[in-house]
Amino acid sequence: MKKIMFYYHKIMATFWFVPVLIIILSIFIAIGLVTLDQVTTFSQDGLGKFFFVTNADSARSILSTISGAMIGVAGTVFSVTLVALTLASSQFGPRLIKNFMFVRLNQVVLGSYVATYLYCLFVLSAVRESDAYTFMPVLSILFAIIAALINIILLILFIHTIATSIQADNVISDISEVIYKQAKSLYPMKIGEPLKDERLGTVEHIVSKYGLKVGVNASKSGYLQYVDGESLLSKVRSDDALLILHVRPGDHLVEGVVIATLYTNTKLDDEKIKGIGAQFVIGKTKVGDQDLEYSIHQMVEIASRALSPGVNDPYTAITCIDNLTSTLCLLSTIDFPSKFRMDEEEQLRIVANTTDFEGYVNASFNQIRQFSAGSSAVIIRLMDSLLTLYDFVDDKAYKKIVATHAKKVLNVGSQSMKEELDFNDLQKRSRKILLETH
C-alpha cells in the first residue's frame, strides 16, 4: 500500500497529471451541463435577462472570445513557467526544478486555462438556431463566463506565486520545511518495530542461526528511491528469514550488484528472491521520500552555487547555513531509529543501513566549507553556526563531531583569510569549542 502511495505522490509531482485530470473533468462538466440545459427551462424574467444568453450569435461570440483568450493566456502561462524554471535551474541548480513542479497552483492554472478552452469548444458545438430546431445552452454559457472570471483570478495568483517562488529566501525556506517534516519520520522508522541493541549480541551471532544465505541483486541501475518496508518485512517474515540491507535510499546502484543478503534455513526459489527485490524502487533520479540527505544536498547546492566566482552571493550562502543549523539542532534532539527492525512476534527480521548525526553534519557543512575559501563572512558564519550547534547539543559524541568541523573551518580560515583581524575574530569564536574538547 505504501508503495502505491509512493507512486501516487510521484505522479502527482509531474507537470502533466493534474492538468490532464482538470481537462477530463471539464469535458464531463460540459456534457453534464449541456444535458441539464436540454431538460431545464430557465426564466428570462428579472435578473435572468442579464445573465442568460438567448441569441445564438451572442452565444457564439461569447464562447469564441473566451476560448480564444484562454488558449492565448495558456500559452503565456506555459512560457512564464518555462522562464521561471530556467531561472531556477541557473540560479539554484537543475535538481531544484522538481521542487517548482511540486507547486500545485502552477499545475492547476495550466490545466484550468486549457480545460476552459476545450469546454467552450464543446458548448459552442452544441449551440443550434434554425427554423426547424433551436437549442441555447444558457446554463453552460453562464458557467463559461464564471470560469473565465475564475481564471482571471488564478492568473493574478499565478504571477504572484511565480514572482515569490524564485526568490532565494523562499526557496531555502521551503526546503527547510520539507527537511523538518522528513526529520520526524526518518528511515527506517516505518519498517516494523525497533529492536533494542542490548537484546541482540552481535549480528554475527544472529546470522549463525541460519544455515543458508543468498544475495538480493539490484534489478537495474539507478538510484534507490524507496523501500517498501511493510511488504519487505512481511515477505521476510513469511520465509522465517533475516535480511541485512547493504544500501539505503539515495545510494546509486549498478544492475546486478548485491543490495541485501537474505539468511534463511530453507532454500528459496528465484521467484521469492525476486519478490523481495521488487520491494526496492530504483529510478533514474534521487527523491527525498526516505532520503533526508537529498533535501540537505539541495540546500548545500544552493549555497555552493552562491559561493561560485560567477555568482558571488555570500548572503544566500549564509541563509542556507542558518537553515541547516536549525535542521541539525532538531536532529540532535531526536532518537535516530534503530537499524534493527523486528516483526510483531519480536523476531529480528531486517538490519537496515542507516545514517547517523555525524553523516548529516558532514552532508550539511563539508561542501560549503570547501567552497567558502576566500569569503570571510561565510567562514565566520560557519563557525558561528557550529558554536550554536555545540551549545545546543548535550551528547559528548555530538560535541566531538562539531569540534572536528570547527577545526576544519579554522584551517580554511587560516589558509584563505588575508585580513589578520578577520582571522583573529574567527579564532576567538572557535576557542570555546576547541578548548572545551581538549
N, C-alpha and C positions, 0 to 999 in steps of 0.2 A: 504494500500500500504506500509506503514512504517513497519507494522508487517511482511509483506513478505520480506522486506529488512533486517529486524532483523534476520529472519530465514535464509536468504541467507548468511549474514555475519557469522552466527553461524555455518552453514555447511561448509563454506569456511575455517573456523578455524580448522576443523578436519584434521587429517593427511592422510585420505584416498581419499577425494573427488577430489582434483586436480590430484593426480597420476592416479586415475581411468579415469578422463577426458583425460589425455595425452595418456593413453593406448588405449582407444577407438579411439582417433584421429589417433594413429599410425596404427591401423587396417584399417581405411578408407584410409589413405595415401598409405599403401601397396597395397590395392585393386586398388586405382586410378592409381598408378604408373605402376603396372603390366598391367593394361588395356591400359595405354598410350604406354607401350613397345610393346603391340600387334599391335597397329595401326601405329607405328612410326618406321622408319628405320634410324639408326644413322651411320654417316660416320665413317669409321675406319682410314681415312687418317689424316695426321698431328698429332695434339695433341690427337685426338680420340684414336689412338692405345695405348696411355699410360694410358688413363683413363677408357676406356670401356673394360670390360672383355668379351671375346668371347669364352673361353674354359670352358666347364661345370665343369671339375674338379677344375679349378682355382676358379670359381664362388662358388662352394660348400665349398671349403677350406676357402675362404674369409668370407662367411656368417657364417660358423660354428665357425671360430675363433672369429668374432665379437660377435656373440650371446653368446658363452661360456664366453668370457671376460666380457660382460655386466652383465650377471646374477651373475657372481662372484663378480664383483665390487658392484652390487646392494646389495648383502649380507653384504659386508663390510660397505657400506653406512648405512644400517639399523643398524648394530652393533655399529658403531660410534655414530649414532643418539641416540641409547638407552643409551650408556655410558654418552653422554652429558646430557641427560635428568636425568640420575641417579645422576650425579654430581650436576646438578642444583637443584634437589629435596633435596639433603642432605645439600647443602650449603645455598640455598636461601629459601627453603620451597617448599612443593608439589604444592602449589597454583600457583607457578611461572612456572610450566611446560606448562601451557596453553599459556603463552607468547612465549615460544620457538616453540610451534606448529603453531603459527601465522606466523613464518618466511617462506615466500613463497618459497625462494630458496631451503630449505630443502625438501619441497613437490615436487618441480619441478625436483630436482635431482633424488629423488627416482623414480618418475614416468617416467622420461626420460630413465633411465637405463633399467627398466622393459619393457618399451614400445619399446626400440630399440631391446631388446631380442626377443620379440614377432614379431616385424616387420621382423627381419632376418629369423625367422621360416616360416613366411608366404611367403616371397620371395624365400626362399630355396625350399619350396614345389612346387614352380612354375617353377623351372629350369628343362628343358627337353632336352635330347640329345639322339637320337636314329636314326636308319636308316630311319624310317618312318616319324619322326617328331622331329624338333629341335626348341627349344624356349629359348632364352637367355635374361632375363630382365636386359639389361645393365644399363638402367637409374635407375632402382630400386636398383641395386647393388652399383652404384655410390652414390646414396642417403644414403645407409647404411654406406659407408665409411665416408661420410661427417658427418653423425650423430655420428659415433664413435669419430671423431675429436672433435665435439662439446661437447660430453660427457667427454672427457679428460679435456677440459677447465672448464666444470662445476665441475668436481671433485676437481680441484685446488681451485676454488671459494668456494666450499662447505667446504673444510678443513679450509680455511681462515675464513669463516663465523662461523664455529663451534668453532674455537680457540678464536675468539673475542667475541662471544655471551655469553660465560660462564664467562667472566671477570666481576667482581663485578661493576666496574665503568660504563661499557657499559650497564649492566642490569639496573642499577639505572637510567642512562641517558634515556634509552628507556621508562621506566615507567614515568619519569618526562615529556617526550614529550607527552605521552598519556594523562597525567593529564592536561597539558596545552591545549590540544585540547578539552578535556571534559569541562574545565572551561569556554569555550566560548559559550557553549550551555547547561547550567545547567537545569536539570529537575526542574519544569515543563514548561520551556520556550517555548517549541514547542506545547503546548496544548492551542489552541485558542490565545486570546489576554489578556494581564493583565488588571485587573480592579483596579483602584486606591482605596486604602483603605479608603480615605476620603469620597468616594461616597457611602460607604456601611452602616455605622452604625454598629451594632453588627450582628454577624452571627445568633444569636437567633432571632433577629428582622426579618431577611430574611426568616429563617426557618418557622416562624409563618405564613407566607403567604400560606404555603402548608398544606393541611388537612391530608395527608396520608404519612406514611414513611414505608420503607421496607429495610431490610438488604440484602446486596450482600455478599454471602459467598464464601470462597476460595474453588475452585473445587478440590484441592488436597493439600497435604502437600509438602512443599519445600520452596525455596527462590523466592521472587518476582523478576523476571529478567527484565521485560519490561512492560510498559503501553502504549498501542496504543492510544495516546492522540486524534488524529483526529477522529478515529472511535468512541471512547468513547464520545467525545463531540457531535458528530453527533447524536448518539443514545439518549443521554440525552436531546438534543435539540428537537428531533422529539417527545419525550414524554412530552415536556414542563416541565421539572423537574430540580431538583438541586441535585447534587451528592457530598457528603462530603467523602473524602478518609481518612481512618484511618491508612493507611500504605504507604510506599514509596519503590521504588526499592532498593533491598538489604535486606529488612526485611524477617525474617523467618516466614512462615505461617503454620498453622495447618488446615487440612481439616475441612471445616465447620465453621471456625471462620469468624466473620463479618469483612470484609476488607473495606467496604464502606456502607454508608447509603444513600438511594435514597428517596428524598422528592418529592411528586407529588400531584396533585389534583384529579387524576383519577387512579383507580385501574389497575395495570398492571398484565398481565398473567405471568406465570412462564417462558415461552419461552423468553419474553422480558428481564426479570431479568437475565436469563442465558446468553442471548446475551450480556448484559453489563458485566457480569462476565467473558465472553470469551475474553474480551479485556485486561485482565491481564494475562501475560505469566508467568507461575510458573514452575520452573525447579529444578533439584537436586542440582545445584551449583550456586554460585553468578557469575554475569557477570558485566562488567563495562560500558555497553552501556548508562545507565541512572543513574549509581551509582558512583559518584566521590569518595566516601569514599572507595569503593572497591580497586581502584588503590592506594589510600593513604595507606590503610591497607597492600597492597603488599610491599610498601616501608618500612613501620613500621615493617613488619615481617622480612625483611632482616636485619634491624638494631637490632631487638630483638635477632635474632639468632647470629648475630655477637657479641653481648654482653654476650652470654651464657658462662659459665666457660669452656665448652668443646672447644669453638672456640676462644674466647678472641681476637676479631679483632676490636678494637675501631676505626680504620681508616675507615672501611666500614660503621660503625655506624655514624661517623662524616660526611661522604659523603651523607648518607641518610638525616641527619639533615639539611645539606646545601641545598639540593634539595627541601626538604619540606619547608624550609624557603622561597625559591624563589616562591614556589607554593602559600603559604599563603600571601605573598606580592602581588601576582597577584590577589588573591581572595579578598583582602582588597580594591582593586580599582574598582571592578565590582559591578553593581547593581544586587543584588540577585533577581531572578524572583519572582513576587508576587504569593502567593498561590491561589489568587482569579482569576479564568480564565473565561472569557466571550466569547460568540459566536459573529457572525458577526452583530447581532442586538443589541449588547452591553448589553445582558442579562447575569447575573451571572449564570453559569451552573455547574462549578466544583470548589470545595475548596480542594486543594491538601495538602498533608503532606510533608513539606519541611525541609531542613536543613539550618542553618544559619552559619555565620562566626565562632561563638563560637563552633558549632558542629565540624567544620573542624579542628579548632585548637586543640580541645580535641582529635580528632581522630589521629592527627599528633604527639602530644607530650606526651600524657598520658602514653602509654605503654613504650615508650623509656625512659621516666623519671623513671618509676618504675624499669626498668631493668638496669638503669645506676648506681645504687648504687655500690660504690667500684671503679668506673672508673672516676678519677678526670678529665681527658681530655675530656670525653664525657659530664660530668656535666657542665664544664666550657663552652664547645661549645654550649650546650643548652642555657645557659644564654646569650652567645654572639648572638645566633640566635634570642632570644626573644628581646634583645636590638635592633638588626637590625629591627625586625618587629615593635617594639614600635616606633622607629624613623620614620619608613616608613608610618604608618597609621596616619590618621588625625582625624578619628572619636573617640570621647571621650569614647564611649561604647566599641569600639575595644581596646582602650588603657587599659581599666579596665580589659578586658579579658586577655590581655597579662600580665598585672601586677599580676593577680591571678596565672598564671602559673609561673611567676618569683618567687613568694613566695614559691610555691611548690618545685621548683628546689632548692631554697635556703635551704629549710627544709631538702631535700635529702642530700645536701652538708654538712649541719651541723651534720647530723647523720652518714654519711659514710666517710667523708674526715678525714683522720688521720693526714695529714700534715697541720699544722696551717697556713703556708704561702699560701698553695693552697686555703684554705677556705677564707683567707683574700682577696685573688685575686677574688674569687667568690663574696664576699660581695661588693667589690669595683665596680664590673661590675653591680651588682644589684641595687646599690644606685640610679642611675639616673632614673630607672623605679619606684622604690618603693617610693622615696622621692617626685617625681612629682605627684603621685597618692594619696598622703595623704594630 
